[in-house]
Amino acid sequence: MSSPETLAANVALWTKANAEHTDAAAARAWSREEMSWGVFNVPESSVGAIGDVAGLDVVELGCGTAYVSAWLAKRGARPVGVDPTPAQLETARRMMRETGIEFPLVEAPGESVPLPDASFDLVVSEYGASLWADPYRWIPEAARLLRPNGRLVFLTNSNLMMLCIDDKGNVGEQLRQPLFGLYRTTWPDDSSTEFHLPHGRWIHLLRETGFDVEALHELQAPEEATDPVYYDYVTAAWGRKWPDEEIWVARKR
């Protein structure tokens, strides 16, 4: 379970990332016409995880600078962005002023969202709550927010990548971490904490919170992908051979 200290450390990390990268990168992300996923910008058109969102009420948990919500709004959805980091939300507000795309923003962690039950048709998270919030708290929260038959779509690091990462956060071609016990990963250089689960535990958690798993998309870096500059823990060459990210799609019963 996330603690106040864990949340504070993660907010501090993303405040720093906002100053170093995400604020400056926001305009380009908001301007993209096609939604893409992850550090290698895999096109949604090649994945098909989101589908038609026109007319849907959507909440993005861990929205950051809210570029995913902006993409969804341009496709006819009614998004609400939720994030605990004030600096990220301030960038999102700036982008709203610059683009004219507007939707509500809520400052809150994905584990405790001050919005009513059964208010949304779709919950989405791309490197948001899906990675930085405790799944044993944010998955039940997603279920609470969804209407019956609503969908949950979230991206996180792949199991394989997490097994190939060293203690400094660099991904190699050997298994370096155990699968059993995979849950909390705290990085020593900034005290931030990520949350990951083996596939079996993801399936069990989703099912016991009222979801049926519909798809698991393991993302491959496109041939034209280049090495990430800021998120430089993995190379494009690695991502073309093995999935560095995965997208889960589940539907609330």
Secondary structure as UniProt FT lines:
FT   HELIX           4..17
FT   HELIX           18..22
FT   HELIX           23..31
FT   STRAND          36..37
FT   TURN            38..41
FT   STRAND          42..43
FT   HELIX           44..47
FT   TURN            54..55
FT   STRAND          57..61
FT   TURN            64..65
FT   HELIX           67..74
FT   TURN            75..76
FT   STRAND          78..83
FT   HELIX           86..99
FT   STRAND          105..107
FT   TURN            110..111
FT   TURN            117..118
FT   STRAND          120..126
FT   HELIX           129..132
FT   HELIX           135..145
FT   STRAND          146..157
FT   HELIX           159..163
FT   TURN            167..168
FT   TURN            180..181
FT   STRAND          184..186
FT   TURN            188..190
FT   STRAND          193..195
FT   HELIX           199..208
FT   TURN            209..210
FT   STRAND          211..219
FT   TURN            223..224
FT   TURN            232..233
FT   HELIX           236..241
FT   STRAND          245..252
//
